[in-house]
Amino acid sequence: MAQRQRQVAKTNSRKTQSTGRTRKKPGSTGKGNYYHIDVRPKGEFTTFRTQDVGEPGHLQRVAGRRSSGAWSTAAWLISKEDAHLEGGRLVGDTQEARDLFKNLGSAPAHLTGDRFEAKDRRNVPERAKPTAAQTRARRQNIQKAQATGPKRT
């Protein structure tokens, strides 16, 4: 069966090459279920993995693996249930989508179809850490753990 599949795939690719047709890039037609926000160029990565953020199927992070082995965010996929287009701008309908737009380094700029481009959040240098937000979050996490953990006598 695998040999037959390979043979059919070869003939199909020859057909498309001879007629000049190419595969359409995901999100370019505007008929999909997600808005694509590209954060970094695809060429910087060797492999990709999609991770659900929050509820499954709503907000997804496309992580790309670099040749060095490090992982970075390549793109974001936002369900059309969670955002909508308003005057060429992407507007969040849910709190998660609005938070993502706020944390991006720039507002998503419309390219074609469902595709957008934005800058990733800024890189905080190590000498500036911990930031005030990190310190506040750590303090809150410690208080939560103390409130739910076993009581010491």
Backbone torsions as a table, in degrees:
resi	resn	phi	psi	omega
1	MET	NA	-41.0	-178.4
2	ALA	-64.6	-35.2	178.9
3	GLN	-66.1	-40.5	178.5
4	ARG	-63.8	-41.6	178.6
5	GLN	-61.8	-42.1	179.2
6	ARG	-63.1	-41.7	-179.9
7	GLN	-63.6	-44.4	178.9
8	VAL	-65.3	-41.0	178.8
9	ALA	-61.2	-40.3	178.8
10	LYS	-63.7	-45.3	-179.4
11	THR	-66.2	-38.0	178.4
12	ASN	-64.1	-41.7	-179.5
13	SER	-68.6	-34.3	176.5
14	ARG	-65.4	-39.1	179.1
15	LYS	-61.1	-48.4	-177.4
16	THR	-66.9	-35.9	179.0
17	GLN	-66.7	-39.4	-177.1
18	SER	-71.5	-32.2	-179.3
19	THR	-89.0	-7.6	178.5
20	GLY	82.7	7.9	178.9
21	ARG	-82.6	145.6	176.2
22	THR	-128.8	163.0	178.6
23	ARG	-71.7	135.4	178.7
24	LYS	-79.0	139.3	-179.9
25	LYS	-68.6	137.5	-179.9
26	PRO	-55.0	133.7	178.7
27	GLY	89.0	-8.1	-176.0
28	SER	-77.8	-22.9	-177.0
29	THR	-87.5	-22.8	-178.5
30	GLY	83.9	10.5	-177.0
31	LYS	-104.3	2.2	-175.8
32	GLY	-81.6	-175.3	-178.9
33	ASN	-96.0	-7.2	-173.9
34	TYR	-130.5	151.9	165.7
35	TYR	-92.3	134.7	-178.7
36	HIS	-104.3	123.2	175.5
37	ILE	-114.0	106.4	179.5
38	ASP	-79.9	130.4	-177.2
39	VAL	-108.6	-36.0	178.6
40	ARG	-135.0	153.5	179.6
41	PRO	-63.5	142.0	-177.4
42	LYS	-62.3	-30.1	-177.4
43	GLY	-66.2	-15.3	-179.7
44	GLU	-76.2	-9.2	-170.9
45	PHE	-121.1	156.5	177.8
46	THR	-103.1	-38.3	177.8
47	THR	-137.2	163.8	-177.5
48	PHE	-131.9	152.9	176.2
49	ARG	-145.3	139.0	179.9
50	THR	-103.2	132.6	-179.5
51	GLN	-123.6	131.4	174.2
52	ASP	-72.5	135.5	175.8
53	VAL	-114.7	116.7	-176.0
54	GLY	81.3	-135.5	-178.1
55	GLU	-71.5	141.5	-179.6
56	PRO	-59.5	135.1	174.9
57	GLY	85.0	1.2	-178.3
58	HIS	-101.4	-70.2	-179.5
59	LEU	-111.9	126.6	-178.2
60	GLN	-130.0	139.9	177.1
61	ARG	-103.2	127.7	175.3
62	VAL	-97.0	108.8	-179.5
63	ALA	-94.6	138.2	178.4
64	GLY	-116.7	141.3	178.6
65	ARG	-98.0	127.6	179.4
66	ARG	-82.4	167.7	-179.9
67	SER	-65.4	-22.4	177.7
68	SER	-76.1	-14.7	-178.8
69	GLY	102.7	-8.9	179.8
70	ALA	-78.7	147.8	178.3
71	TRP	-104.2	140.1	177.0
72	SER	-141.3	161.4	176.5
73	THR	-75.7	124.0	178.4
74	ALA	-95.9	-37.6	-177.2
75	ALA	-161.1	168.0	174.3
76	TRP	-123.4	140.4	173.8
77	LEU	-113.5	125.2	-178.6
78	ILE	-120.1	124.0	179.8
79	SER	-59.6	145.1	179.3
80	LYS	-69.6	-10.9	173.6
81	GLU	-75.9	-23.6	-173.8
82	ASP	-99.1	-9.0	-178.8
83	ALA	-153.4	162.9	177.1
84	HIS	-147.5	161.2	177.6
85	LEU	-87.9	134.7	178.3
86	GLU	-138.5	103.4	-180.0
87	GLY	63.0	38.4	-179.7
88	GLY	81.0	-1.6	178.9
89	ARG	-107.1	147.1	176.7
90	LEU	-89.7	124.6	-177.1
91	VAL	-120.7	131.0	-178.9
92	GLY	-78.4	135.6	176.1
93	ASP	-96.9	-24.1	179.5
94	THR	-110.8	163.3	-179.2
95	GLN	-64.5	-38.4	-179.7
96	GLU	-61.7	-43.6	-179.8
97	ALA	-65.4	-42.8	179.0
98	ARG	-63.1	-39.5	177.7
99	ASP	-63.3	-41.3	179.1
100	LEU	-62.1	-47.1	-179.8
101	PHE	-60.5	-36.4	-179.8
102	LYS	-69.2	-35.4	-176.6
103	ASN	-83.2	-14.5	177.0
104	LEU	-67.3	153.1	-178.5
105	GLY	-71.9	-18.6	177.4
106	SER	-152.1	164.2	177.7
107	ALA	-70.3	140.9	179.8
108	PRO	-62.9	125.7	179.0
109	ALA	-98.8	131.9	-176.4
110	HIS	-72.0	131.6	176.1
111	LEU	-102.5	-79.6	176.4
112	THR	-147.5	151.5	176.0
113	GLY	55.0	-118.8	179.3
114	ASP	-102.2	12.1	-175.3
115	ARG	-95.1	136.7	178.1
116	PHE	-133.3	163.4	177.9
117	GLU	-133.1	138.8	178.5
118	ALA	-150.5	165.6	174.3
119	LYS	-89.7	150.1	177.4
120	ASP	-76.1	167.2	178.9
121	ARG	-61.1	155.3	-174.4
122	ARG	-68.1	151.4	179.3
123	ASN	-87.0	122.0	-179.7
124	VAL	-90.7	120.5	-180.0
125	PRO	-65.3	151.6	-176.9
126	GLU	-59.8	-32.5	-177.8
127	ARG	-68.5	-19.1	-179.8
128	ALA	-92.8	3.2	-178.3
129	LYS	-100.4	152.5	-4.0
130	PRO	-75.5	141.3	177.5
131	THR	-74.9	169.1	179.3
132	ALA	-61.0	-39.1	179.8
133	ALA	-65.8	-39.4	178.8
134	GLN	-66.1	-41.3	178.9
135	THR	-63.9	-43.9	179.0
136	ARG	-62.7	-44.1	-179.6
137	ALA	-64.7	-39.3	179.6
138	ARG	-64.7	-43.3	179.3
139	ARG	-61.2	-43.1	179.0
140	GLN	-64.7	-40.1	179.1
141	ASN	-64.3	-38.9	178.3
142	ILE	-65.5	-42.9	178.3
143	GLN	-62.4	-40.5	177.4
144	LYS	-62.9	-44.2	-179.3
145	ALA	-64.0	-40.0	179.2
146	GLN	-66.5	-34.1	-178.9
147	ALA	-72.6	-31.4	-176.9
148	THR	-101.0	-16.8	-176.8
149	GLY	-76.0	176.0	179.1
150	PRO	-67.4	144.0	-179.2
151	LYS	-79.1	136.3	177.7
152	ARG	-97.6	145.4	179.8
153	THR	-112.9	NA	NA
